Amino acid sequence: MSQVLIPEEKAFTVLSPDQKAKLIEIFNDIDFDDLKAIDLHKAVRFNKYIDEKIAEPKAEKDANDFLKSTAICNKHSVNIDEWLFSFSKLYVCDPDEFSKFVEDYDRVVQEQGKLKSINI
């Protein structure tokens, strides 16, 4: 009997080692204080880093939406496993959006440097 995988199950194996390494790099850049979690403050900061024209209320709303959709263990922060799982699901459901996220990050790093090294 053949087993059909649902998108969440596919997410555990869909990313290549290079894609996982890139996501871990981004997570670690956002996690500027090395607490191994992305909270509201860090998510807002990242939103401003990626889009310097974003208004504070929009950056905060998007950060809250991110936490609501990604945080599993607690509702106030996202750990590395939740981060990888979330982006794995995104890759399964919308690979173009996944690619855009990584490309946007790489573009901003080229323009401004790593998030950890700048003040926002």
Disulfide bonds with the S-S distance in Angstrom:
none
